[in-house]
Amino acid sequence: MISSLVLLIAVAAVRISSRSGLPSLLLYLGIGIAIGQDGIFNVTFNNAELTQVIGYAALVVILAEGGLGTKWKEIKPALPAAVVLSTVGVAVSVGITAAGAHYLVGLEWRQALIIGAVVSSTDAAAVFSVLRKVPLPSRITGVLEAESGFNDAPVVILVVAFSSVDPVHAWYVLVGEIALELAIGAAIGLAVGFLGAWGLRHVALPASGLYPIAVMAIAVTAYAAGAIAHGSGFLAVYLAAMVLGNAKLPHWPATRGFADGLGWLAQIGMFVLLGLLVTPHKLLDDVWPAILIGLILTMVARPLEIVVSLLPFKIPWREQALMSWAGLRGAVPIILATIPMVAEIEGNERIFNIVFVLVVVYTLVQGPTLPWLAKALKLGDSDGAADLGIESAPLERLRGHLLSVAIPEKSKMHGVEVAELRLPAGSAVTLVVRDEKSFVPLPTTVLRRGDELLVVATDPVRDAAEKRLRDVGQGGKLAGWLGTGA
C-alpha cells in the first residue's frame, strides 16, 4: 500500500514540477523525507553505501538521457567554453567555496575542501529539466548543458581524493590524474558511441522496441568500459549518448521517449532515497552554515568561475549573469556527499547535512526565478522555428526507410506545398494525416502545422531526405536559396 501511495504521489510530483518550473528534486526529496525518519511512516534508512551505488546508477541513466537530447549543432560552438568551465571553473569554485567554509563557518580544511568540491558540480537532471523549458538562445543552453554533463567527472575525482584515507597528492599530481582520467573517459565514450551508432544503423533488429533498449545498453557499456579502464565513466556515458543522439538512428522518437521515461524513474528513485537517508531534526544546527556557504557559492564563487573561465570567449555580460544564476545544484552534490560518509571521514554527517540544506534552499530560489531573470536580461528566444520530429523505420527487404514526420506548431513547413519540399530523387511524401484523417497528397497539397507525413526514402538518399525536411522546417520553402541548409 505504501509503495502504491508513493507511486501516485511521484506521478503527481512530475505534473506539478513540469507546470511550476521547479526542478523535480524538491518534490521527490520531500516524498523521501515524508516517508523516512521524522516523517509519516517513520521508515529508518541509514545505508549510505547503498545510496551511493544506486545514486551512481541513476546518474548514469540521467547523463545518458541528457546526452541523447543534446543537439550537436547547438553544443558544438559551446564545447570550448564548457570544457574550460568544467575544469578551470571547477578549480576556481572549489577554492573560493572551501576558503569561505573554512574562514567564515569554521570548518577544518579537509571538510571545507570536500564541501567546496561537492557543491561545485552543477546537476545534469536539474539543468536539463529547467533549461529545456526556458526559451534561451542556443549558445547559452549549449554551454550550460555541456557543462553539467562534463563537470561531474572532475568533481567526482576531487571528492574521492579529498575523502581518501591517504593524504592528497601534490596539486600537480592530482591535476595530472584528473586530466588522464578525463582523456581516457572521453576516448572510450566517443569510440563506444560511434561504434554503437554504426551498428544500429547497419543491423536491423527484429523488433522496433529493441532499439531504445540497445541505445541505453550502449550508453551504460560506455560507462562500464570507462570505469574499468580507470577513466571517467561519467564523461564516457555522456559523450557516447551524445554521439548516439545525433546519429539519426531508426525509431528515434520512441528511443527518446524511452530514455526520458527511464530518466524520470531514475530521478524519482534517487531523490526519494536521498530523502530517506536524511534525518530532518539533525539538520537544524547546520541550516545557517549551509545558507552562508551557499551564499558564498552563488554570489561569489559561481560568478567568478564564470568570469574567469569565459574571459577568452568574449561572452556578453548579460549572458554571463544568466549563466552565473543558472548553475543549478541538484541530487549530484547530495550523492557525492555520501562519499565521505562511506569513507567515514570525520564530520561526514555534518558535511552531508550542510550539502543537503544548501541544495534544497538554493534550488528553491534559483529554479523558479531563472525564467524571470532571462526575461529581465532580455535573453528570451521565443521566435525560433521548432524542429521537426522525424522517426525512421528501416525497411530491410526493400532497402529503404519509412520516415514519419510530425510538423510542430512553430515549424516553417506550414504553408509549404509538397512539391516545394524539393525532396531528392528516390524519396516521396506518400501519405498525410490531418485531423485524424489520412489521404494521399498531390504535388500542390499545402502542408499545415499539426500534419503528420509518411515519407518513403531509398537507403542511399535517406540522410539527404531527412536533412531536406529539417531545412524546410527551419527555413521554409526557400531553404537553401537563402542560405538556410542545402
C-alpha positions, 0 to 999 in steps of 0.5 A: 500500500505504501509503495502504491501511495508513493507511486501516485504521489511521484506521478503527481510530483512530475505534473506539478514540477513540469507546470511550476518550473521547479526542478523535480528534486524538491518534490521527490526529496520531500516524498523521501523525507515524508516517508523516512525518519521524522516523517509519516511512516517513520521508515529508518534508512541509514545505508549510505553505501547503498545510496551511493551505488544506486545514486551512481546508477541513476546518474548514469541513466540521467547523463545518458538521457541528457546526452541523447537530447543534446543537439550537436549543432547547438553544443558544438560552438559551446564545447570550448567554453564548457570544457574550460568551465568544467575544469578551470571553473571547477578549480576556481569554485572549489577554492573560493567555496572551501576558503569561505567554509573554512574562514567564515563557518569554521570548518577544518580544511579537509571538510571545507575542501570536500564541501567546496568540491561537492557543491561545485558540480552543477546537476545534469537532471536539474539543468536539463529539466529547467533549461529545456523549458526556458526559451534561451538562445542556443549558445547559452543552453549549449554551454550550460548543458555541456557543462553539467554533463562534463563537470561531474567527472572532475568533481567526482575525482576531487571528492574521492581524493579529498575523502581518501584515507591517504593524504592528497597528492601534490596539486600537480599530481592530482591535476595530472590524474584528473586530466588522464582520467578525463582523456581516457573517459572521453576516448572510450565514450566517443569510440563506444558511441560511434561504434554503437551508432554504426551498428544500429544503423547497419543491423536491423533488429527484429523488433522496433522496441529493441532499439531504445533498449540497445541505445541505453545498453550502449550508453551504460557499456560506455560507462562500464568500459570507462570505469574499468579502464580507470577513466571517467565513466561519467564523461564516457556515458555522456559523450557516447549518448551524445554521439548516439543522439545525433546519429539519426538512428531508426525509431528515434522518437520512441528511443527518446521517449524511452530514455526520458521515461527511464530518466524520470524513474531514475530521478524519482528513485534517487531523490526519494532515497536521498530523502530517506537517508536524511534525518530532518531534526539533525539538520537544524544546527547546520541550516545557517552554515549551509545558507552562508556557504551557499551564499558564498557559492552563488554570489561569489564563487559561481560568478567568478568561475564564470568570469574567469573561465569565459574571459577568452570567449568574449561572452556578453555580460548579460549572458554571463549573469544568466549563466552565473544564476543558472548553475543549478545544484541538484541530487549530484552534490547530495550523492557525492556527499555520501562519499565521505560518509562511506569513507567515514571521514570525520564530520561526514554527517555534518558535511552531508547535512550542510550539502543537503540544506544548501541544495534544497534552499538554493534550488528553491530560489534559483529554479523558479526565478531563472525564467524571470531573470532571462526575461529581465536580461532580455535573453528570451528566444521565443521566435525560433522555428521548432524542429521537426520530429522525424522517426525512421523505420528501416525497411530491410527487404526493400532497402529503404526507410519509412520516415514519419514526420510530425510538423510542430506548431512553430515549424516553417513547413506550414504553408509549404506545398509538397512539391516545394519540399524539393525532396531528392530523387528516390524519396516521396511524401506518400501519405498525410494525416490531418485531423485524424484523417489520412489521404494521399497528397498531390504535388500542390497539397499545402502542408499545415502545422499539426500534419503528420507525413509518411515519407518513403526514402531509398537507403542511399538518399535517406540522410539527404531526405531527412536533412531536406525536411529539417531545412524546410522546417527551419527555413521554409520553402526557400531553404537553401536559396537563402542560405538556410541548409542545402 
